[in-house]
Amino acid sequence: MSDEDFTTSPSGPESNEPAAAEPAWDPPQPTSTQAGYPPPPPPPGYTQTTYPPPPPPGYVPPPASAELSDNAASALAYVTFIPAVIFLVLAPYNQKPVIKFHAIQELGLTLVGICLQVFAVIPILGTIVWAVGGLCLLAVWVMCIIKASQGSAFKLPFIGDFAAQQSGYRI
């Protein structure tokens, strides 16, 4: 190929020819209300209502509650030890025995998890104990979250007794 082939513009569809002119479109037509005509009447039997209806005179809406429900707070206590400690410290939650029970039981599960981590230091037996115990702890943790979100409790053998005694929650 010569230099001449690159300096001339190509012919055909890839050339720099101007595009074909677009067809002229008609301007949009005004609607009947824009043209000064009244809108058409509604169909027979049609009544227009506002949704939702306005409140009655003197209506005062109830104050918005900023706190969680007991089931939500109980289930949230099992997420980590941080919400459990917060629920044991904050005033509206630390006065409810069901939330205190779940928060204390979560702290007990956290201590069991820490003990399993300590066992993981032992070479072979510790690794086996850590793996089996971790799977059991995961299953128990999920059961506790499900039961707490349903409004009941999954009471663990030793931790649950201690948590029930400390919180005053009767299962």
Beta strands, then each sheet from edge to edge (+ up, - down):
end
